[in-house]
Amino acid sequence: MNTTKYPRVNALWVYLLLEGASALLFNLIVTIYVVYYATTVGLDPLQIVLVGTTFEATIFLFEIPTGVIADAYSRRVSIIAGVFLTGIGLLTEGLFPTFGAILIAEVVAGIGATLMSGATEAWISDEIGEAQAAQAFIRAAQVRNLAGIAGVILSVVLASVQLNLPFVAAGALFVLLAGLLLLVMPERGFKRRSEQRTDLLVTARAGFRLVRVRPALLVILGVAFVYAFHSEGFELLWQKHILDHFTLPALAGLDSVAWFGIIGLGANVLSIAVSEIVRRRADLNNHHTIAHTLMILYALMAAGIIGFALAGDFALAVGLFWLVMALQTAAKPVGQAWLNQHAHPEIRATLFSMSGQVGSVGEMLGGLPVGLLGRWFSLRAALAFSGIILALTLLLLNRMQQREVQQAVEIP
């Protein structure tokens, strides 16, 4: 039994603090990282791609091992270590602007990300229960969007002084956040296994065995793969689509960077509203309702991406982009709640990590075909293909629902 004493801090508030702070600090980086790499560090396009590939490859290699550690030993320790390593990685990128240093930093930050991935969802589920965790996932999505808005604004302010400042600030604040979590983060719900059962291979095998015997988990992982496969192309190409096919309005002398900032802020605001609608209307404690909700969200998202690809008007394209981003934000916590319901508590972090690893593979495989379509045909064709790929999730979800209906009929 876990007898460690922790301060009486509300776990939900700690979770929302962690999610909000992480979103704010990550938005400090993503707003300007390409500009920083290309100008201050002097990376060419291939080197920039290799930086991203290094991060994804690290996640692929370490996602399941770190999830197993969280399940076998401590979710709290895994999260705090992940926050700390993320901070060290970002500090390194900001203080040592060389290609080699950045690759090493991406490995460190990638390990940090995998230590948090899965462990965070498993930890909050242990602390407040599965039913409350489903609502917490959506509330956290709203907090992330609010914090993201602040992060974008702060990033622009810091970068206007010096381009490496967002990296340095984010890294230092992540390290401080790890120290704060060390003081206030509780872990009352997690029960560490007896010594003879803490073998990491035992935990990993238990996760794979559960996936094999539960068809719903195979569907969940299949949906995660297809979703990640579609997302890589859309995320890489949407800005270029806007620049290549539309003339940005001449409003108050705003340049393209400012316009993309406005587009990003609008997406965050709409995401908060859509997430609130889902939180109030969807019963996230019923897996039938969750699957149905995901079908609606993914169908609208696929239609929005195809519409965005074919739009001939700037305002329509931006509106559809906002819709897609808002639906993505709303769908993420619904998917988390879905996986959470099918995960055994003792290997919950491992299963979340499996989902993350499957997603990482999908992203690595999804970028190339979409990029080739964009080169051989057009950006519009590539983006429309991303929407069509996403629509495949509807087939998986529909097949699972049909199977569940059939099983319900067969049971006397």
C-alpha beads as a LAMMPS data file, in Angstrom:
LAMMPS data file: protein, C-alpha beads

412 atoms
411 bonds

1 atom types
1 bond types

-500.0 500.0 xlo xhi
-500.0 500.0 ylo yhi
-500.0 500.0 zlo zhi

Masses

1 110.0

Atoms # bond

1 1 1 0.000 0.000 0.000
2 1 1 1.188 3.513 -0.802
3 1 1 1.873 5.199 2.541
4 1 1 3.754 8.249 1.256
5 1 1 2.385 11.493 2.700
6 1 1 1.373 14.231 0.284
7 1 1 -0.014 17.717 0.908
8 1 1 -3.796 18.034 0.853
9 1 1 -3.993 19.642 -2.571
10 1 1 -6.990 19.035 -4.816
11 1 1 -5.826 16.676 -7.574
12 1 1 -8.174 18.195 -10.177
13 1 1 -6.692 21.646 -9.661
14 1 1 -3.175 20.247 -9.955
15 1 1 -4.193 18.483 -13.181
16 1 1 -5.668 21.660 -14.672
17 1 1 -2.565 23.603 -13.608
18 1 1 -0.327 21.037 -15.304
19 1 1 -2.377 21.021 -18.512
20 1 1 -2.751 24.802 -18.666
21 1 1 0.900 25.522 -17.914
22 1 1 2.055 22.935 -20.454
23 1 1 -0.181 24.426 -23.154
24 1 1 1.014 27.953 -22.435
25 1 1 4.681 26.955 -22.513
26 1 1 4.380 24.770 -25.612
27 1 1 2.632 27.622 -27.435
28 1 1 5.595 29.823 -26.591
29 1 1 7.593 27.466 -28.805
30 1 1 5.302 26.378 -31.639
31 1 1 4.473 29.956 -32.578
32 1 1 8.043 30.788 -33.596
33 1 1 10.118 27.601 -33.715
34 1 1 10.376 27.386 -37.521
35 1 1 11.511 31.009 -37.713
36 1 1 14.054 30.388 -34.933
37 1 1 15.430 27.276 -36.618
38 1 1 15.677 28.939 -40.029
39 1 1 17.134 32.298 -38.991
40 1 1 18.967 32.117 -35.672
41 1 1 20.168 28.513 -35.996
42 1 1 20.415 28.598 -39.789
43 1 1 18.860 25.198 -40.494
44 1 1 17.880 24.296 -44.042
45 1 1 14.489 22.656 -44.830
46 1 1 15.908 19.125 -44.633
47 1 1 17.463 19.797 -41.222
48 1 1 14.182 21.233 -39.948
49 1 1 12.384 18.068 -41.069
50 1 1 15.063 15.941 -39.378
51 1 1 14.489 17.794 -36.108
52 1 1 10.812 16.843 -36.206
53 1 1 11.629 13.287 -37.255
54 1 1 14.043 12.936 -34.321
55 1 1 11.311 13.984 -31.889
56 1 1 8.740 11.573 -33.396
57 1 1 11.251 8.706 -33.492
58 1 1 12.067 9.273 -29.807
59 1 1 8.375 9.123 -28.941
60 1 1 8.001 5.936 -30.980
61 1 1 10.890 4.245 -29.160
62 1 1 10.110 5.370 -25.612
63 1 1 6.303 5.690 -25.489
64 1 1 5.495 2.195 -24.235
65 1 1 8.569 1.763 -21.936
66 1 1 7.786 5.021 -20.133
67 1 1 4.113 4.087 -19.847
68 1 1 5.091 0.780 -18.303
69 1 1 7.287 2.595 -15.780
70 1 1 4.326 4.778 -14.786
71 1 1 2.127 1.710 -14.281
72 1 1 4.718 -0.341 -12.411
73 1 1 6.207 2.321 -10.118
74 1 1 4.593 5.751 -9.924
75 1 1 2.532 7.995 -12.221
76 1 1 3.490 11.040 -10.127
77 1 1 7.236 10.442 -10.462
78 1 1 6.869 9.780 -14.189
79 1 1 5.012 13.058 -14.756
80 1 1 7.412 15.192 -12.712
81 1 1 10.435 13.637 -14.444
82 1 1 8.781 14.266 -17.803
83 1 1 8.126 17.936 -17.042
84 1 1 11.732 18.375 -15.878
85 1 1 13.272 16.706 -18.954
86 1 1 11.040 18.738 -21.255
87 1 1 12.341 21.895 -19.615
88 1 1 15.961 20.779 -19.965
89 1 1 15.411 20.003 -23.651
90 1 1 13.881 23.403 -24.414
91 1 1 16.545 25.246 -22.435
92 1 1 19.208 23.448 -24.453
93 1 1 17.587 24.479 -27.734
94 1 1 17.399 28.103 -26.660
95 1 1 20.903 28.386 -25.198
96 1 1 22.833 26.310 -27.760
97 1 1 21.617 27.224 -31.272
98 1 1 23.404 24.487 -33.233
99 1 1 21.981 21.588 -35.238
100 1 1 23.686 18.928 -33.111
101 1 1 22.570 20.452 -29.819
102 1 1 18.992 20.739 -31.063
103 1 1 18.889 17.075 -32.104
104 1 1 20.097 16.032 -28.643
105 1 1 17.578 18.397 -27.049
106 1 1 14.750 16.873 -29.113
107 1 1 15.656 13.416 -27.807
108 1 1 15.601 14.694 -24.202
109 1 1 12.317 16.569 -24.724
110 1 1 10.842 13.547 -26.525
111 1 1 11.605 11.285 -23.566
112 1 1 10.049 13.925 -21.322
113 1 1 6.906 13.975 -23.458
114 1 1 6.565 10.192 -23.299
115 1 1 6.989 10.200 -19.520
116 1 1 4.010 12.563 -19.267
117 1 1 1.952 10.882 -21.987
118 1 1 -0.342 8.245 -20.554
119 1 1 0.866 8.811 -17.016
120 1 1 -1.062 12.086 -16.751
121 1 1 -4.409 10.576 -17.811
122 1 1 -3.827 7.507 -15.637
123 1 1 -2.865 9.624 -12.622
124 1 1 -5.945 11.865 -12.687
125 1 1 -8.207 8.831 -13.245
126 1 1 -6.727 7.204 -10.137
127 1 1 -7.134 10.350 -8.069
128 1 1 -10.710 11.370 -8.929
129 1 1 -12.240 8.258 -10.540
130 1 1 -13.063 7.351 -14.141
131 1 1 -16.447 9.104 -14.209
132 1 1 -15.041 12.434 -13.020
133 1 1 -11.953 12.032 -15.196
134 1 1 -14.093 12.061 -18.350
135 1 1 -15.337 15.542 -17.442
136 1 1 -11.847 16.592 -16.376
137 1 1 -10.461 15.737 -19.827
138 1 1 -12.872 18.180 -21.472
139 1 1 -12.324 20.887 -18.854
140 1 1 -8.575 20.501 -19.399
141 1 1 -9.048 20.940 -23.149
142 1 1 -10.742 24.284 -22.485
143 1 1 -7.983 25.330 -20.099
144 1 1 -5.385 24.382 -22.709
145 1 1 -7.057 26.603 -25.273
146 1 1 -7.237 29.576 -22.917
147 1 1 -3.616 29.098 -21.928
148 1 1 -2.695 28.635 -25.585
149 1 1 -4.036 32.086 -26.396
150 1 1 -1.825 33.592 -23.703
151 1 1 1.107 31.532 -24.964
152 1 1 0.786 32.832 -28.523
153 1 1 0.672 36.439 -27.367
154 1 1 3.583 36.018 -24.953
155 1 1 5.618 34.228 -27.621
156 1 1 5.276 37.128 -30.040
157 1 1 6.282 39.596 -27.320
158 1 1 9.382 37.632 -26.281
159 1 1 10.425 36.809 -29.835
160 1 1 10.265 40.483 -30.760
161 1 1 13.065 41.041 -28.226
162 1 1 15.156 37.989 -29.177
163 1 1 14.123 34.840 -31.019
164 1 1 15.584 32.379 -28.520
165 1 1 13.780 33.918 -25.528
166 1 1 10.589 31.829 -25.915
167 1 1 12.698 28.647 -25.748
168 1 1 14.675 29.825 -22.738
169 1 1 11.564 31.063 -20.922
170 1 1 9.578 27.895 -21.649
171 1 1 12.460 25.648 -20.572
172 1 1 13.084 27.506 -17.334
173 1 1 9.381 27.577 -16.463
174 1 1 9.013 23.843 -17.145
175 1 1 11.861 23.172 -14.694
176 1 1 10.163 25.410 -12.101
177 1 1 6.852 23.647 -12.771
178 1 1 8.531 20.303 -12.032
179 1 1 9.701 21.709 -8.696
180 1 1 6.210 22.960 -7.865
181 1 1 4.649 19.598 -8.741
182 1 1 7.194 17.878 -6.512
183 1 1 5.791 19.910 -3.615
184 1 1 2.039 19.833 -4.280
185 1 1 1.175 16.893 -6.556
186 1 1 -0.657 14.133 -4.654
187 1 1 -0.707 10.427 -5.441
188 1 1 -3.287 8.787 -3.220
189 1 1 -5.154 6.584 -5.694
190 1 1 -2.220 4.691 -7.207
191 1 1 -1.379 1.346 -5.639
192 1 1 2.120 0.154 -6.445
193 1 1 2.302 -3.532 -7.180
194 1 1 4.027 -5.958 -4.851
195 1 1 7.732 -6.360 -5.542
196 1 1 7.330 -9.665 -7.343
197 1 1 4.996 -8.057 -9.866
198 1 1 6.829 -4.842 -10.707
199 1 1 8.714 -6.419 -13.595
200 1 1 8.372 -4.082 -16.578
201 1 1 8.015 -6.906 -19.072
202 1 1 5.104 -8.323 -17.070
203 1 1 3.323 -4.970 -17.269
204 1 1 4.003 -4.600 -20.983
205 1 1 2.784 -8.125 -21.720
206 1 1 -0.379 -7.449 -19.720
207 1 1 -1.075 -4.413 -21.906
208 1 1 -0.637 -6.324 -25.168
209 1 1 -2.704 -9.235 -23.851
210 1 1 -5.580 -6.919 -22.923
211 1 1 -5.562 -5.384 -26.410
212 1 1 -5.782 -8.846 -27.985
213 1 1 -8.764 -9.986 -25.917
214 1 1 -10.741 -6.742 -26.129
215 1 1 -11.806 -5.949 -29.712
216 1 1 -12.851 -2.437 -28.652
217 1 1 -9.242 -1.616 -27.780
218 1 1 -8.124 -2.727 -31.239
219 1 1 -10.690 -0.359 -32.733
220 1 1 -9.522 2.467 -30.462
221 1 1 -5.911 1.955 -31.538
222 1 1 -7.000 1.679 -35.175
223 1 1 -8.837 4.983 -34.907
224 1 1 -5.752 6.546 -33.277
225 1 1 -3.590 5.381 -36.193
226 1 1 -5.938 6.654 -38.911
227 1 1 -6.438 9.947 -37.113
228 1 1 -2.680 10.501 -36.784
229 1 1 -2.110 9.463 -40.411
230 1 1 -4.502 12.165 -41.632
231 1 1 -3.340 14.863 -39.213
232 1 1 0.303 15.035 -40.277
233 1 1 -0.467 16.244 -43.804
234 1 1 -3.126 18.690 -42.699
235 1 1 -0.931 20.253 -40.021
236 1 1 2.030 20.579 -42.390
237 1 1 0.159 22.006 -45.372
238 1 1 -2.661 24.242 -44.175
239 1 1 -0.515 27.371 -43.860
240 1 1 1.013 26.868 -47.298
241 1 1 -2.483 26.362 -48.721
242 1 1 -3.550 29.727 -47.310
243 1 1 -0.439 31.481 -48.642
244 1 1 -0.542 29.892 -52.105
245 1 1 -4.247 30.141 -52.884
246 1 1 -5.474 33.295 -51.151
247 1 1 -4.559 36.942 -50.968
248 1 1 -4.419 37.942 -47.313
249 1 1 -6.646 40.969 -46.650
250 1 1 -4.860 44.287 -46.327
251 1 1 -6.041 45.118 -42.822
252 1 1 -4.085 47.599 -40.696
253 1 1 -0.888 46.575 -42.454
254 1 1 -0.924 43.048 -40.982
255 1 1 1.658 40.693 -42.463
256 1 1 1.326 36.925 -42.892
257 1 1 2.768 36.164 -39.428
258 1 1 0.192 38.427 -37.788
259 1 1 -2.615 36.880 -39.841
260 1 1 -1.644 33.359 -38.811
261 1 1 -1.570 34.552 -35.214
262 1 1 -5.123 35.871 -35.597
263 1 1 -6.239 32.636 -37.244
264 1 1 -4.713 30.636 -34.401
265 1 1 -6.349 32.775 -31.730
266 1 1 -9.748 32.463 -33.424
267 1 1 -9.380 28.684 -33.512
268 1 1 -8.610 28.622 -29.773
269 1 1 -11.665 30.722 -28.904
270 1 1 -14.034 28.573 -30.978
271 1 1 -12.467 25.413 -29.536
272 1 1 -13.430 26.480 -26.020
273 1 1 -17.065 26.925 -27.077
274 1 1 -17.313 23.610 -28.940
275 1 1 -15.671 21.725 -26.063
276 1 1 -18.240 23.198 -23.668
277 1 1 -21.096 22.025 -25.910
278 1 1 -19.676 18.492 -25.943
279 1 1 -19.117 18.584 -22.176
280 1 1 -22.739 19.492 -21.531
281 1 1 -24.444 17.356 -24.164
282 1 1 -22.435 14.100 -24.313
283 1 1 -22.574 11.426 -21.625
284 1 1 -18.891 10.519 -21.444
285 1 1 -19.539 7.735 -18.958
286 1 1 -21.395 5.686 -21.593
287 1 1 -19.128 4.074 -24.179
288 1 1 -21.976 3.794 -26.731
289 1 1 -22.522 7.550 -26.479
290 1 1 -18.792 8.190 -26.744
291 1 1 -18.479 6.168 -29.953
292 1 1 -21.509 7.956 -31.433
293 1 1 -20.111 11.354 -30.422
294 1 1 -16.766 10.547 -32.050
295 1 1 -18.534 9.520 -35.262
296 1 1 -20.270 12.898 -35.417
297 1 1 -17.108 14.856 -34.616
298 1 1 -14.948 12.953 -37.112
299 1 1 -17.580 13.163 -39.861
300 1 1 -17.841 16.934 -39.451
301 1 1 -14.051 17.198 -39.258
302 1 1 -13.538 15.220 -42.473
303 1 1 -16.125 17.327 -44.273
304 1 1 -14.488 20.488 -42.926
305 1 1 -11.034 19.463 -44.169
306 1 1 -12.333 18.627 -47.646
307 1 1 -14.250 21.910 -47.698
308 1 1 -11.137 23.791 -46.589
309 1 1 -9.150 22.149 -49.390
310 1 1 -11.689 23.151 -52.054
311 1 1 -12.684 26.587 -50.715
312 1 1 -12.155 29.483 -53.092
313 1 1 -12.870 32.267 -50.607
314 1 1 -10.481 33.350 -47.834
315 1 1 -13.196 33.909 -45.217
316 1 1 -14.784 30.522 -45.956
317 1 1 -11.403 28.783 -45.761
318 1 1 -10.608 30.395 -42.405
319 1 1 -14.062 29.560 -41.063
320 1 1 -13.684 25.910 -42.050
321 1 1 -10.200 25.791 -40.566
322 1 1 -11.563 27.153 -37.288
323 1 1 -14.285 24.490 -37.353
324 1 1 -11.781 21.680 -37.947
325 1 1 -9.484 22.854 -35.147
326 1 1 -12.404 23.234 -32.720
327 1 1 -13.636 19.735 -33.541
328 1 1 -10.115 18.356 -33.044
329 1 1 -9.963 19.932 -29.602
330 1 1 -13.375 18.550 -28.657
331 1 1 -12.598 15.070 -29.985
332 1 1 -9.360 14.581 -28.034
333 1 1 -10.871 14.366 -24.515
334 1 1 -13.732 12.225 -25.827
335 1 1 -11.173 9.774 -27.189
336 1 1 -9.288 9.884 -23.890
337 1 1 -12.473 9.044 -21.985
338 1 1 -13.195 6.194 -24.424
339 1 1 -9.782 4.585 -23.926
340 1 1 -9.973 5.222 -20.184
341 1 1 -13.186 3.192 -19.913
342 1 1 -11.614 0.158 -21.584
343 1 1 -8.294 0.306 -19.711
344 1 1 -7.589 -1.832 -16.655
345 1 1 -6.428 0.489 -13.834
346 1 1 -3.151 -1.376 -13.278
347 1 1 -1.992 -0.881 -16.885
348 1 1 -3.853 2.304 -17.777
349 1 1 -0.725 4.369 -18.463
350 1 1 0.679 1.567 -20.633
351 1 1 -2.453 1.536 -22.799
352 1 1 -2.430 5.308 -23.168
353 1 1 1.218 5.033 -24.190
354 1 1 0.344 2.344 -26.737
355 1 1 -2.199 4.717 -28.222
356 1 1 0.426 7.454 -28.317
357 1 1 2.932 5.168 -30.005
358 1 1 0.387 4.072 -32.610
359 1 1 -0.327 7.741 -33.251
360 1 1 3.368 8.450 -33.641
361 1 1 3.659 5.711 -36.269
362 1 1 0.632 7.137 -38.064
363 1 1 2.198 10.591 -38.163
364 1 1 5.522 9.282 -39.458
365 1 1 3.795 7.296 -42.228
366 1 1 1.156 9.891 -43.059
367 1 1 3.362 12.818 -44.022
368 1 1 5.064 11.267 -47.060
369 1 1 2.031 10.290 -49.207
370 1 1 0.301 13.596 -48.554
371 1 1 3.503 15.470 -49.385
372 1 1 3.908 13.514 -52.616
373 1 1 0.313 14.249 -53.594
374 1 1 0.996 17.922 -52.990
375 1 1 4.087 17.805 -55.195
376 1 1 2.680 15.643 -58.002
377 1 1 -0.844 17.067 -58.153
378 1 1 -1.789 19.996 -55.921
379 1 1 -2.112 21.154 -52.339
380 1 1 -5.880 20.995 -52.659
381 1 1 -5.701 17.318 -53.644
382 1 1 -3.327 16.554 -50.775
383 1 1 -5.542 18.240 -48.184
384 1 1 -8.700 16.630 -49.558
385 1 1 -6.938 13.264 -49.325
386 1 1 -6.311 13.965 -45.621
387 1 1 -10.038 14.489 -45.131
388 1 1 -10.875 11.261 -46.970
389 1 1 -8.388 9.329 -44.828
390 1 1 -10.009 10.699 -41.664
391 1 1 -13.397 9.474 -42.899
392 1 1 -12.064 5.902 -42.610
393 1 1 -12.455 6.234 -38.838
394 1 1 -16.213 6.216 -39.409
395 1 1 -15.990 2.704 -40.870
396 1 1 -14.097 1.463 -37.807
397 1 1 -16.505 3.093 -35.367
398 1 1 -19.560 1.862 -37.255
399 1 1 -18.190 -1.690 -37.356
400 1 1 -17.645 -1.652 -33.601
401 1 1 -21.152 -0.364 -32.929
402 1 1 -22.677 -3.040 -35.158
403 1 1 -20.723 -5.729 -33.316
404 1 1 -21.892 -4.417 -29.934
405 1 1 -25.525 -4.377 -31.102
406 1 1 -25.181 -7.945 -32.379
407 1 1 -23.663 -9.107 -29.082
408 1 1 -26.480 -7.427 -27.143
409 1 1 -29.056 -9.293 -29.228
410 1 1 -27.301 -12.642 -28.765
411 1 1 -27.186 -12.289 -24.984
412 1 1 -30.434 -13.803 -23.557

Bonds

1 1 1 2
2 1 2 3
3 1 3 4
4 1 4 5
5 1 5 6
6 1 6 7
7 1 7 8
8 1 8 9
9 1 9 10
10 1 10 11
11 1 11 12
12 1 12 13
13 1 13 14
14 1 14 15
15 1 15 16
16 1 16 17
17 1 17 18
18 1 18 19
19 1 19 20
20 1 20 21
21 1 21 22
22 1 22 23
23 1 23 24
24 1 24 25
25 1 25 26
26 1 26 27
27 1 27 28
28 1 28 29
29 1 29 30
30 1 30 31
31 1 31 32
32 1 32 33
33 1 33 34
34 1 34 35
35 1 35 36
36 1 36 37
37 1 37 38
38 1 38 39
39 1 39 40
40 1 40 41
41 1 41 42
42 1 42 43
43 1 43 44
44 1 44 45
45 1 45 46
46 1 46 47
47 1 47 48
48 1 48 49
49 1 49 50
50 1 50 51
51 1 51 52
52 1 52 53
53 1 53 54
54 1 54 55
55 1 55 56
56 1 56 57
57 1 57 58
58 1 58 59
59 1 59 60
60 1 60 61
61 1 61 62
62 1 62 63
63 1 63 64
64 1 64 65
65 1 65 66
66 1 66 67
67 1 67 68
68 1 68 69
69 1 69 70
70 1 70 71
71 1 71 72
72 1 72 73
73 1 73 74
74 1 74 75
75 1 75 76
76 1 76 77
77 1 77 78
78 1 78 79
79 1 79 80
80 1 80 81
81 1 81 82
82 1 82 83
83 1 83 84
84 1 84 85
85 1 85 86
86 1 86 87
87 1 87 88
88 1 88 89
89 1 89 90
90 1 90 91
91 1 91 92
92 1 92 93
93 1 93 94
94 1 94 95
95 1 95 96
96 1 96 97
97 1 97 98
98 1 98 99
99 1 99 100
100 1 100 101
101 1 101 102
102 1 102 103
103 1 103 104
104 1 104 105
105 1 105 106
106 1 106 107
107 1 107 108
108 1 108 109
109 1 109 110
110 1 110 111
111 1 111 112
112 1 112 113
113 1 113 114
114 1 114 115
115 1 115 116
116 1 116 117
117 1 117 118
118 1 118 119
119 1 119 120
120 1 120 121
121 1 121 122
122 1 122 123
123 1 123 124
124 1 124 125
125 1 125 126
126 1 126 127
127 1 127 128
128 1 128 129
129 1 129 130
130 1 130 131
131 1 131 132
132 1 132 133
133 1 133 134
134 1 134 135
135 1 135 136
136 1 136 137
137 1 137 138
138 1 138 139
139 1 139 140
140 1 140 141
141 1 141 142
142 1 142 143
143 1 143 144
144 1 144 145
145 1 145 146
146 1 146 147
147 1 147 148
148 1 148 149
149 1 149 150
150 1 150 151
151 1 151 152
152 1 152 153
153 1 153 154
154 1 154 155
155 1 155 156
156 1 156 157
157 1 157 158
158 1 158 159
159 1 159 160
160 1 160 161
161 1 161 162
162 1 162 163
163 1 163 164
164 1 164 165
165 1 165 166
166 1 166 167
167 1 167 168
168 1 168 169
169 1 169 170
170 1 170 171
171 1 171 172
172 1 172 173
173 1 173 174
174 1 174 175
175 1 175 176
176 1 176 177
177 1 177 178
178 1 178 179
179 1 179 180
180 1 180 181
181 1 181 182
182 1 182 183
183 1 183 184
184 1 184 185
185 1 185 186
186 1 186 187
187 1 187 188
188 1 188 189
189 1 189 190
190 1 190 191
191 1 191 192
192 1 192 193
193 1 193 194
194 1 194 195
195 1 195 196
196 1 196 197
197 1 197 198
198 1 198 199
199 1 199 200
200 1 200 201
201 1 201 202
202 1 202 203
203 1 203 204
204 1 204 205
205 1 205 206
206 1 206 207
207 1 207 208
208 1 208 209
209 1 209 210
210 1 210 211
211 1 211 212
212 1 212 213
213 1 213 214
214 1 214 215
215 1 215 216
216 1 216 217
217 1 217 218
218 1 218 219
219 1 219 220
220 1 220 221
221 1 221 222
222 1 222 223
223 1 223 224
224 1 224 225
225 1 225 226
226 1 226 227
227 1 227 228
228 1 228 229
229 1 229 230
230 1 230 231
231 1 231 232
232 1 232 233
233 1 233 234
234 1 234 235
235 1 235 236
236 1 236 237
237 1 237 238
238 1 238 239
239 1 239 240
240 1 240 241
241 1 241 242
242 1 242 243
243 1 243 244
244 1 244 245
245 1 245 246
246 1 246 247
247 1 247 248
248 1 248 249
249 1 249 250
250 1 250 251
251 1 251 252
252 1 252 253
253 1 253 254
254 1 254 255
255 1 255 256
256 1 256 257
257 1 257 258
258 1 258 259
259 1 259 260
260 1 260 261
261 1 261 262
262 1 262 263
263 1 263 264
264 1 264 265
265 1 265 266
266 1 266 267
267 1 267 268
268 1 268 269
269 1 269 270
270 1 270 271
271 1 271 272
272 1 272 273
273 1 273 274
274 1 274 275
275 1 275 276
276 1 276 277
277 1 277 278
278 1 278 279
279 1 279 280
280 1 280 281
281 1 281 282
282 1 282 283
283 1 283 284
284 1 284 285
285 1 285 286
286 1 286 287
287 1 287 288
288 1 288 289
289 1 289 290
290 1 290 291
291 1 291 292
292 1 292 293
293 1 293 294
294 1 294 295
295 1 295 296
296 1 296 297
297 1 297 298
298 1 298 299
299 1 299 300
300 1 300 301
301 1 301 302
302 1 302 303
303 1 303 304
304 1 304 305
305 1 305 306
306 1 306 307
307 1 307 308
308 1 308 309
309 1 309 310
310 1 310 311
311 1 311 312
312 1 312 313
313 1 313 314
314 1 314 315
315 1 315 316
316 1 316 317
317 1 317 318
318 1 318 319
319 1 319 320
320 1 320 321
321 1 321 322
322 1 322 323
323 1 323 324
324 1 324 325
325 1 325 326
326 1 326 327
327 1 327 328
328 1 328 329
329 1 329 330
330 1 330 331
331 1 331 332
332 1 332 333
333 1 333 334
334 1 334 335
335 1 335 336
336 1 336 337
337 1 337 338
338 1 338 339
339 1 339 340
340 1 340 341
341 1 341 342
342 1 342 343
343 1 343 344
344 1 344 345
345 1 345 346
346 1 346 347
347 1 347 348
348 1 348 349
349 1 349 350
350 1 350 351
351 1 351 352
352 1 352 353
353 1 353 354
354 1 354 355
355 1 355 356
356 1 356 357
357 1 357 358
358 1 358 359
359 1 359 360
360 1 360 361
361 1 361 362
362 1 362 363
363 1 363 364
364 1 364 365
365 1 365 366
366 1 366 367
367 1 367 368
368 1 368 369
369 1 369 370
370 1 370 371
371 1 371 372
372 1 372 373
373 1 373 374
374 1 374 375
375 1 375 376
376 1 376 377
377 1 377 378
378 1 378 379
379 1 379 380
380 1 380 381
381 1 381 382
382 1 382 383
383 1 383 384
384 1 384 385
385 1 385 386
386 1 386 387
387 1 387 388
388 1 388 389
389 1 389 390
390 1 390 391
391 1 391 392
392 1 392 393
393 1 393 394
394 1 394 395
395 1 395 396
396 1 396 397
397 1 397 398
398 1 398 399
399 1 399 400
400 1 400 401
401 1 401 402
402 1 402 403
403 1 403 404
404 1 404 405
405 1 405 406
406 1 406 407
407 1 407 408
408 1 408 409
409 1 409 410
410 1 410 411
411 1 411 412
